[in-house]
Amino acid sequence: MVSAGPAGQPAPWARAIGPGDLWCDAPDHANYNHHTRAPLAASHERLRRADPLYDLILTTDWNWPDAEPGRGSAIFLHQWRRPHFGTEGCIAFARRDLIWIAARATPGTRLIVPSFS
């Protein structure tokens, strides 16, 4: 549990990920790059996983809320598999670092990703 609220309570903006929680990644669907619920026939990513990668996710405003097809979807901050292991576009952290960030982040917190050219 992320303790960002009073007396160890979860942050008021935090929500538990349930078995029906999905993220639509179908560019031609009305819910593209948005949280949605099962059932969904369109392409999607399940947010409840067997591994711990999505035990805690922070969504970003990349190509959201007015998603444009082809600009990317499901760009989250989440736990890494291991150091230096790539993601499919997300930003991954060690679990303890992700918890630290989540405990301090509030809606509107800026995420700055430097360009490495």
C-alpha positions in Angstrom: 0.0 0.0 0.0 1.2 3.5 -0.8 1.0 5.7 2.2 0.5 9.2 1.0 -2.5 10.1 3.0 -2.9 10.7 6.8 -2.1 8.0 9.3 -0.8 5.6 6.7 -3.9 5.7 4.6 -3.6 5.5 0.8 -3.5 8.7 -1.1 -7.0 9.9 -1.9 -6.3 9.7 -5.6 -5.1 6.0 -5.4 -7.3 3.2 -6.6 -6.8 -0.6 -6.3 -6.3 -2.5 -9.6 -9.0 -5.0 -10.0 -9.3 -8.1 -12.2 -11.4 -6.3 -14.8 -9.1 -3.2 -15.2 -7.7 -2.8 -18.7 -5.9 -0.1 -20.7 -7.1 0.2 -24.3 -4.2 0.3 -26.8 -6.3 0.0 -30.0 -5.7 3.3 -31.9 -9.1 3.0 -33.7 -11.1 2.5 -30.5 -13.0 5.3 -28.7 -11.2 4.3 -25.4 -7.7 4.4 -27.0 -5.1 5.2 -24.3 -7.7 5.2 -21.5 -8.4 3.1 -18.5 -11.4 0.8 -19.2 -13.0 -2.3 -17.9 -13.5 -5.8 -19.1 -15.0 -7.0 -21.3 -13.3 -5.2 -24.2 -12.9 -6.9 -27.6 -10.4 -4.2 -28.8 -6.7 -4.6 -28.2 -5.8 -3.9 -24.5 -3.4 -4.4 -21.7 -4.5 -6.1 -18.5 -3.6 -4.1 -15.5 -3.8 -7.0 -13.1 -0.9 -9.2 -13.7 0.6 -12.4 -12.3 4.0 -10.8 -11.9 4.6 -7.7 -9.7 5.3 -5.2 -12.4 1.9 -3.5 -12.2 1.3 -4.0 -8.4 1.7 -0.2 -8.4 1.4 2.0 -11.5 1.3 5.7 -11.9 -0.3 6.8 -15.1 1.1 9.7 -17.1 -0.6 12.3 -19.3 1.4 11.2 -22.3 -1.1 11.3 -25.2 -3.9 11.6 -22.7 -6.8 12.6 -22.3 -7.1 13.5 -26.0 -5.3 10.5 -27.4 -4.0 10.7 -31.0 -3.5 7.3 -32.7 0.2 6.5 -33.3 1.5 8.8 -30.5 1.7 5.9 -27.9 -0.4 4.5 -25.2 -0.1 2.9 -21.8 2.9 4.9 -20.7 3.2 4.2 -17.0 5.6 4.4 -14.2 5.9 0.9 -12.8 8.2 -1.6 -11.2 11.1 -2.9 -13.2 11.9 -6.5 -13.9 15.5 -5.9 -13.1 18.1 -3.1 -13.5 18.8 -2.1 -17.1 16.0 -4.3 -18.5 14.0 -2.3 -21.0 10.3 -1.7 -21.1 7.9 -1.2 -24.0 7.8 2.6 -23.6 7.2 2.9 -19.9 9.5 4.2 -17.2 10.4 1.5 -14.6 11.9 1.8 -11.2 13.0 -0.5 -8.3 10.0 -1.2 -6.1 11.3 0.9 -3.2 11.9 3.9 -5.5 8.5 3.6 -7.1 6.9 3.5 -3.6 8.9 6.5 -2.6 7.7 8.5 -5.7 4.1 7.4 -5.3 4.1 8.5 -1.6 5.1 12.0 -2.7 3.4 12.5 -6.0 0.1 14.3 -6.2 -2.2 14.8 -9.2 -0.4 17.4 -11.4 3.1 16.4 -10.3 5.5 16.9 -13.3 7.5 14.1 -14.8 10.4 15.3 -16.8 12.1 12.7 -19.0 15.4 14.0 -20.4 16.3 13.4 -24.0 19.4 11.2 -24.6 20.7 11.9 -28.0 
